[in-house]
Structure formats: structure tokens, C-alpha cells
């Protein structure tokens, strides 16, 4: 089994020749159909979603944060010192009151289903009416309809430009342009290198399927659709996604997946325990015991890749996921 730990190795921000100008306030930023105004860099920012949290840590803005929430994996080691100083409002969904009680100058969310038209924490107007600007990470609103499908449906294939745009805008909002430029430069280089290495393998009709979790192990699993983040990973590395849906994480029966017989199975490892299948060990036990899944080539030949759940989302860990998946593809030739 290819137990490949994914970390954002090499996220040291030195080495780039960055000369970005300081932010000129007041600043206006266009974000997911909203115009946000900032008289100064926000203090007491609250984040909902690990993606935006770790981006702000990577920008060195942890000192501006008053609370975090919605975590899938443990914080990266290089961000632990910043994270230890920031209160965690909830491991999953924080209440509207807990967020507002921090008197935030910005609420930034990874997912529109948290803060959006039907936000489970609150809507953007609810926050804006209290004078609190909200920033939605671009990957979750650009080319995606979050009112269709359980986790939204992509209207256009995901591209990493939306991650880079989010990093750049957050760096501008918090006056961390130099760090933002360095981070984007490094991630672009890592992305290009992983793609080039995977394409050079020239694998013939290699395929994959990504299993995030399941509401119950007896129920159909949540698998990655064609146009989401894992779909991008497979597409750009030269792997065929056996799941045809454009939904972000549709439920697909194991009989359907077994008939497609992917070359590689990628399963999510997470520290969250919302569902039993959040535990990757339970995923592995199921795959090896179930009469349908145990006959799949990927299971019989131990072609199972374990990635942090956060590496399957629009985050800075995605690039480590690309590298780990490329390593797994190299092993297909052995």
C-alpha cells in the first residue's frame, strides 16, 4: 500500500524576489459578487475552514486572527506556533453568535455553504448588516453552483488560478503582498513540476477514484466528481476519473465503481470524526472485507493512496497531494 503522507513541505517563504508594494488603504476587493471595503488591515479576523486559516498562517497573519473553525486535519507543523495562539471556536460548524462575539473585522470562509445564500453559520447580508465584511475563497464560488447538489455542482472545471487569486487577495487585504507573491511563485513551480513528472510517465489509460467519506459504511460513498479539485488532479496528471458526475462529491455505488475498476484508489485521511468513514483505517478494512470492493484490482494489488482530506480540497496542501499522487503513478509502472 502506498501510504504517502502529504505535507506542505517546502512552504518556506524565502528565496523569491518579491517587491510588492504595500497596500494602499482604503482598499476595495471584488469577491464572489460582492464589493468589500477595508479602511485598514483587519484585526480580529475569524476563519471558517482550514484552507483560509492555513493560508493566513502562511502569510504570517496569525497575529490578526481571533478564531478558527472547521478543521479536517491537524494544523501543519510549521504553523503550530501561530495556531496555538488562536482560539478554536469549533472543530466543525461555529455558531453565528460565537463568530460575532469575537468582534471580527473580517470573516473568511472556505465554503459558501458556511457563509453564503444558505449559509449554515449565516448569510453574507447578516454579517454585512453588522458591519462585518465576509470573504469567500474564490475556488468555492467561481464556476460553481452551491445551490445544486449536496456539496455544490461545478459549472466549469476547477483550476488552481482560483487558489492563487485567493492567496493574492488575502495578502493584499492583510498587507502581506511580499509573502503572497513568494507563496504563489513556489506553489506554481511545484504544480508545474508534478504535472511534468506525471506526464513523462506516459501511462496508458491509467484511472483513479477518490473516496472522501461515507455517511455510513453501509451506504454509497462520497466520491470525487469530474470538475472538482480531485478531478483537476486526475485530469492534469493524466489519470482518467471513473466517476462521471459534475457534482463536487456525489454518492456513487460500489458496484458502479467496481465495474469501472480504477487503477488506483485514493482515500482521505482526516482527524475529523463526523462520519465513521472519516477514519481511513475503517475505509481500508471495508475495502478489504466487502465482497464487491475486495475484488477490485486496486484493492487486490494494494494500489491505495492515502491523502490528507485537506489535500483533496482547494488548499495549499493540494500541491503536496499532486506530488504524492505522481509518486503513486510512478509505482504503477513497477
Secondary structure, DSSP 8 states (H G I E B T S, - for coil): -B------TT----SS--------SSEEEEETTEEEEESSS-SSEEEESHHHHHHHHHTT-GGGEEEEE--SS---GGGHHHHHTS-EEESS---HHHHHTT--S-EEES-TTTBSTT-SSB-HHHHHTTT--EEE-GGGTTTEETTSSTT-EESS---THHHHHHHHHHHHHTT-HHHHHHHHHHHHHHHHHHHHHHHTT--SS-EEEEEEE-SSTTS-EEEE-SSSHHHHHHHHHT-EES----BSEEEE-HHHHHHH--SEEEEEE-S--SSGGGSHHHHHHHHHHSTTGGGSHHHHTT-EEEEEGGGGSSSTTHHHHHHHHHHHHHHTT-
